[in-house]
Amino acid sequence: MGVYEHIKQKFVMPNAYNDWSKYREQVTKLIIKDVNKDIVGYESVKTGVVTTTMKPVYREDMSIAILGAGACNDFDLLELSQHFDRITLIDVDMESMQKAIEWMPEILKERINLVKGSLTGITNEDQKTFCDDILFRVSEYGNSMTPEKFSVFLIHELKRLEKKMYTHEDQLVEAGLLPVGGYDVVVCIGVCSQLMSMLSYIINVITANLTGQLFQGKAPDNRAVFTYIKGMNSKIVPIINSAILKCSNEKAVFGNEYDEHHPVEGAYQCIIDLKTRLGLHMTEEHLTWNFNPGKNVEYDMLIQMV
Ligand SMILES: C[S@@+](CC[C@H](N)C(=O)[O-])C[C@H]1O[C@@H](n2cnc3c(N)ncnc32)[C@H](O)[C@@H]1O
């Protein structure tokens, strides 16, 4: 297994389905709250020998898109299928989505569309190349690589990667991910904090190894590197939010880790972006996400519904 694959495995939460059951129930309730199927007509139904009553006929094409659906642990697909006729799951990780729905009856699977795509434009393959390139360059430089050179080099690599990042919301439309007016409801929960998290993790793992093996215990000062990643989040999150708001006809549900004192990278950019948009009619709720009970990790999730 390569370094990238090894790092990627660290992001798998094997007990998430059980651990998150209460959170999943609460998230699902918020997604379907106030989503009502429109009445498209009435049909007469016989209620007696000579009596009939008029029964409403509801829309049968209600749609929902779940961004960063991954292993489908934080929403209840069965419950959602009672309310939505078409369900689209979008994630960079196709394998997780496929696994998540493999147990479902065919009749339900037919209504679920899996889409592999990146909301940032940066794919898993791009991240793997980023990781491989760093390792290759480090081995090429050998002993002449210093902690100072390493930090400068990381920023250079990030700038190269950033060229792949979307710069306008229309690109998310062109990529077929978030068509304008494409869905009745769009959900984006727990995703913004993850957009660049793999990059940070790759950098931390490689830096720690080099500090021990090559830099004689002198850790590189990577502050400028992480400021650069912050900048990438600050650019891409408002672009994704704009695309989501244009894509959802009835409701958009955003959910992010909320921590006033230690803002979570990516999450706080999303929260602030939504709070500072003019003219958005938004309601907010807080949920506790018991993310990893074994390690006592839980998040205060701010759910913003537009
Ligand atoms: C913390 S998980 C959210 C919880 C997930 N829905 C579940 O139930 O397990 C974040 C998800 O965002 C996905 N993700 C990360 N970066 C992405 C990107 N650029 N585009 C689309 N999805 C992304 C990850 O693959 C992961 O499935």
The ligand as an ORCA input file, in Angstrom:
! r2SCAN-3c Opt
* xyz 0 1
  C     -17.057     13.653      7.321
  S     -17.651     12.997      5.836
  C     -19.364     13.447      5.971
  C     -20.114     12.292      6.555
  C     -20.581     11.312      5.499
  N     -21.762     11.835      4.851
  C     -20.921      9.983      6.139
  O     -22.101      9.755      6.369
  O     -20.011      9.204      6.422
  C     -17.073     14.064      4.557
  C     -17.312     13.508      3.176
  O     -16.930     14.527      2.248
  C     -16.298     13.900      1.156
  N     -15.474     14.905      0.470
  C     -14.291     15.426      0.862
  N     -13.827     16.284     -0.068
  C     -14.751     16.323     -1.052
  C     -14.844     17.018     -2.282
  N     -13.887     17.849     -2.677
  N     -15.927     16.821     -3.059
  C     -16.910     15.967     -2.673
  N     -16.879     15.275     -1.523
  C     -15.808     15.440     -0.719
  C     -15.500     12.773      1.787
  O     -15.155     11.784      0.846
  C     -16.465     12.283      2.864
  O     -17.290     11.257      2.391
*
